[in-house]
Amino acid sequence: MKRREFLGLASKGALGVAALGAAGCTTLPAAQVQQAVAENPSLPTLDWQMATSWPVSLDTIFGGAQVFAERVGAMTNGKFTISPRAAGELAPGLQVLDVVSQGAVPCGHTASYYYTGKSPAVAFGTSLPFGLTAQQQNAWLYEGGGLELMQNFYRERFNVIQFPAGNTGAQMGGWFRNEVNTAADLQGIKFRIPGLGGEVMNRLGATVQVVPGGEIFQALQTGAIDAAEWVGPYDDEILGLNRVAQFYYFPGWWEPGPTLEVEINLDEWNNLPVEYQEIVRTAAYEANLTMLSRYEARNGAALQRLLDSGTQLRQYSEEILNAAYDAAMSLYEEFAASDADFAAIYEQWNAFRASVSGWSNLNEFSFNQYIKSRAES
């Protein structure tokens, strides 16, 4: 079916692009979408494999890939199936972007900041230290021009198009074998942390390593690393990190609202019928919302279980936070001066951050502070 014919369906009461908003929310019931696709014999039957960066045991983060795939299958009435595969099956967990960019696998589910070695600009797709909360990140991507900036960058640099398809919410600050009270305590610590957060920790004297999620427990257990961050209580409990490290720090200043994303090889994307492209957008949007909701619902109870098992909760000292903040801002200035892609995105992102932070602090932050004070009184 040609694009103009597809668009015309909207006026005939069937499925049209107008029924699937660019942000991803449908205005038609799923059954009606499925019926419209099923009644179009010209739409192809496709079966894609999806590389991911996650072990299957992490049902919430791997679940983001599953929700996306399930929704694509449901809305195409089974004509377009996508099979998420665990890290290591189709590609190593930290090489998903590589295989998608090369066309070896049509699509993947990963975190963009695993690939800052290719360009620091990819970090904006996930999270920057002292950056945006999950709500602010979604606002930047969907309404602040961020997604367009990132898609243009991915298109030109990697021959890939990407869509937000998950968010963990504000993360925890990692597991440590020993307490860290001052910036000096970070000197020489072997710390598992990816992205620009790793760059900051490196500047604070830590020895940074990037280890896939499924390998963190063993690395901590054997002493290959002294500390590690992953996501938050729910996932960290599943990985058993509380069994190999005692001190659990907060806040995860390097990931206040990290986005996970679906990445699709651009040639494969361009070959999709427009109907399938719109369905992919919708499915990614749903996966993005679903993952964040699941983490928010599950982390509180998981944290209590960790504390009951003997985990020692610790807050990063103001000294460490200040040292990390200063190092992060210095890092951004250096990247902006040396990397044109980073500079272009950072200027727009930083202006949005300043604007949205003022509103968040006035409204939501003040409300949360009041509720906290009443609960403690």
Secondary structure, DSSP 8 states (H G I E B T S, - for coil): --HHHHHHHGGGTS--GGGB-TTS-BSS-HHHHHHHHHT-TTS--EEEEEEESS-TT-TTHHHHHHHHHHHHHHHTTTSEEEEEE-TTTSS-TT-HHHHHHHTSSSEEEE-GGGGTTT-GGGGGGT--TT---HHHHHHHHHHSSHHHHHHHHHHHHHSEEEEEEEE--S----EESS---SGGGGTT-EEE--HHHHHHHHHTT-EEE---GGGHHHHHHHTS-SEE--S-HHHHHHHTGGGT--EEEE--TT-SS-EEEEEEEHHHHHHS-HHHHHHHHHHHHHHHHHHHHHHHHHHHHHHHHHHHTT-EEEE--HHHHHHHHHHHHHHHHHHHHH-HHHHHHHHHHHHHHHHHHHHHIIIIIHHHHHHHHHHH-
